[in-house]
């Protein structure tokens, strides 16, 4: 009577052939019972709550990783702007200005940068020139493949380049500025767009009378047109 074949822990059965008929040959067979046992074990594991939770957690982590990789699209974004604003309140000082912003487009919803410009204020034959330096933040709401609505905020400080004075009286456009705006951005080419917005501008200014120094705000409402690249 021949001894039974040796069975390893991997579930394979080795049969050593007759050396004279099949020299150096070894065959491995996977038994049907072992395959069935493995399949049943895996099925039972998947059916457990722990395995289901592990699968869901792994899928969630993978989804977050893919989304993060897709959103990680920080690129340089520049913008050139020009605008005009009508003075409101007691001062009623109109002004026109140009500016340039250099910054970063983090994703399709957010950009930020630093800007510098040149503003020209005028009223009743008097004129003032200032150099604003500011930080800009924009939040975008895409409404189609080529158009987005946005909300923008400029915060910074203006330096007076040209003031008006008569004797001991003077006016300088200098101090803190803030400009919130809302508008629309229309794509005209890859990473290039035209921006139209309505803005509210509040610029602090300084004036002196008889040796005394005072500060006030020149508020205005206007519009801007810009080109992003």
C-alpha positions in Angstrom: 0.0 0.0 0.0 1.4 3.4 -1.1 1.7 6.2 1.6 -0.6 9.2 1.2 0.9 12.2 -0.5 2.4 15.0 1.6 0.2 18.1 2.0 1.9 21.5 2.8 0.4 24.4 4.7 -0.2 26.3 1.5 -2.9 23.9 0.5 -0.9 22.2 -2.4 -0.3 18.5 -2.8 3.1 17.4 -4.1 3.3 14.2 -6.1 6.8 12.9 -6.8 6.9 11.1 -10.1 8.9 8.0 -10.8 12.4 9.1 -11.4 12.9 6.7 -14.2 9.8 7.8 -16.1 9.8 11.5 -15.2 13.2 12.4 -14.0 13.4 15.7 -12.0 9.7 16.5 -12.5 7.4 17.8 -9.7 3.7 18.5 -10.1 1.6 20.7 -7.8 -2.2 20.4 -7.6 -4.5 22.7 -5.6 -7.2 20.6 -4.1 -10.9 21.6 -4.6 -11.6 21.4 -0.9 -8.8 23.8 -0.1 -10.0 26.4 -2.7 -13.6 26.1 -1.3 -12.3 26.7 2.2 -10.4 29.8 1.3 -13.3 31.3 -0.6 -15.7 30.7 2.3 -13.2 32.2 4.7 -12.8 35.4 2.6 -16.6 35.6 2.2 -17.1 35.4 5.9 -14.5 38.1 6.5 -16.0 40.5 4.0 -19.5 39.9 5.6 -18.3 41.1 9.0 -18.9 44.7 10.1 -15.2 45.3 10.7 -14.3 44.4 7.2 -17.1 46.6 5.8 -15.9 49.5 7.9 -12.3 49.0 6.7 -13.4 49.0 3.1 -15.5 52.1 3.5 -12.7 53.9 5.4 -10.1 52.9 2.7 -12.5 54.2 -0.1 -13.0 57.4 1.8 -9.2 58.0 2.3 -8.6 57.2 -1.4 -11.4 59.7 -2.5 -9.9 62.4 -0.2 -6.4 61.8 -1.6 -7.7 62.0 -5.2 -9.7 65.2 -4.5 -6.7 66.8 -2.8 -4.4 65.9 -5.7 -6.9 67.5 -8.1 -7.3 70.7 -6.1 -3.6 71.1 -5.6 -3.3 73.4 -8.5 -1.6 76.5 -7.1 -0.3 78.7 -10.0 0.8 82.3 -10.5 -2.0 84.7 -11.4 -1.5 88.3 -12.4 -4.2 91.0 -13.0 -4.2 94.5 -14.5 -7.1 96.7 -13.4 -8.5 100.1 -14.3 -11.5 101.9 -12.8 -13.4 105.0 -12.0 -15.4 105.9 -8.8 -17.8 108.6 -8.0 -17.4 110.4 -4.6 -20.1 110.0 -2.0 -20.8 111.5 1.4 -19.5 114.9 2.5 -16.2 114.8 0.5 -17.6 113.8 -2.9 -14.1 113.3 -4.3 -14.1 111.4 -7.6 -11.1 109.3 -8.6 -9.7 107.2 -11.4 -7.0 104.5 -10.9 -5.0 101.7 -12.3 -3.4 98.8 -10.5 -1.6 95.5 -10.9 -1.9 92.4 -8.7 0.6 89.6 -8.6 -0.5 86.5 -6.7 -1.5 82.9 -6.7 -4.5 81.0 -7.9 -4.9 78.2 -5.4 -7.8 76.5 -7.1 -10.9 77.4 -9.1 -12.4 78.9 -6.0 -9.7 81.1 -4.4 -6.9 83.5 -5.3 -4.8 86.0 -3.3 -2.0 88.4 -4.1 -0.3 91.7 -3.5 -1.1 94.8 -5.5 0.3 98.3 -6.3 -1.4 101.1 -8.1 -1.8 104.7 -8.9 -4.9 106.8 -8.0 -5.8 110.2 -9.2 -8.3 112.2 -7.1 -9.9 115.5 -8.1 -12.5 118.0 -7.0 -13.2 121.7 -7.7 -10.0 122.1 -9.7 -7.8 120.4 -7.0 -6.1 117.1 -7.7 -4.3 114.6 -5.5 -2.2 111.5 -6.5 -1.5 108.5 -4.3 0.3 105.2 -4.5 -1.8 102.4 -2.9 -0.1 99.2 -1.8 -2.6 96.4 -0.8 -3.4 92.8 -0.3 -6.1 91.2 -2.4 -8.3 88.2 -1.8 -10.9 86.8 -4.3 -13.4 84.1 -3.9 -14.9 82.6 -7.0 -18.2 80.8 -7.7 -18.1 79.0 -11.1 -21.4 79.2 -13.0 -20.2 77.6 -16.2 -17.0 76.4 -17.9 -16.2 80.0 -19.0 -17.8 82.2 -16.4 -17.5 82.8 -12.6 -19.0 85.2 -10.1 -16.5 86.6 -7.5 -16.3 88.6 -4.4 -13.1 90.6 -3.9 -11.4 92.5 -1.0 -8.5 94.9 -1.1 -6.9 96.1 2.1 -3.8 98.3 2.3 -2.2 101.7 2.7 -1.8 104.7 0.3 1.2 107.0 0.2 0.6 110.6 -1.0 2.6 111.5 -4.2 0.9 114.8 -4.9 -1.1 117.0 -2.4 -2.7 120.4 -2.4 -1.8 123.2 -0.1 -2.6 126.9 0.4 -0.7 128.6 3.2 -1.2 126.5 6.3 -4.0 124.4 4.8 -3.3 121.2 2.9 -4.9 117.9 1.9 -3.0 114.6 1.4 -4.5 111.3 0.2 -2.7 109.0 2.5 -3.7 106.3 5.0 -5.6 103.1 5.3 -7.8 101.9 2.3 -10.3 99.2 1.9 -12.2 98.2 -1.3 -14.8 95.4 -1.4 -16.2 94.4 -4.8 -18.4 91.9 -6.5 -18.3 91.0 -10.2 -18.0 88.4 -12.9 -15.0 86.8 -14.6 -15.2 85.6 -18.2 -12.6 83.3 -19.6 -11.3 84.3 -23.0 -8.4 81.8 -23.3 -6.6 79.2 -21.1 -5.8 80.9 -17.7 -6.8 84.3 -19.2 -10.0 86.2 -18.3 -11.7 89.5 -18.4 -13.1 90.7 -15.1 -15.9 93.3 -14.6 -16.9 94.5 -11.1 -18.7 97.1 -9.0 -16.7 98.3 -6.0 -16.9 100.5 -2.9 -13.8 102.4 -2.1 -12.9 104.0 1.3 -9.6 105.9 1.4 -8.4 107.7 4.5 -6.9 111.2 3.9 -5.2 113.8 6.0 -5.8 117.6 6.0 -4.5 120.5 8.0 -6.0 123.8 9.0 -4.1 126.6 11.0 -1.5 124.1 12.2 -4.0 121.4 13.3 -4.0 118.0 11.6 -7.2 116.1 11.0 -8.2 112.9 9.2 -11.3 111.9 7.3 -12.4 109.4 4.6 -13.0 109.8 0.9 -15.7 107.3 0.1 -16.8 106.4 -3.5 -18.7 103.9 -5.5 -17.4 102.8 -8.9 -16.5 100.1 -11.4 -13.4 98.2 -12.5 -12.4 96.3 -15.5 -9.5 93.9 -15.3 -7.5 91.3 -17.2 -6.2 88.2 -15.5 -3.4 86.1 -16.9 
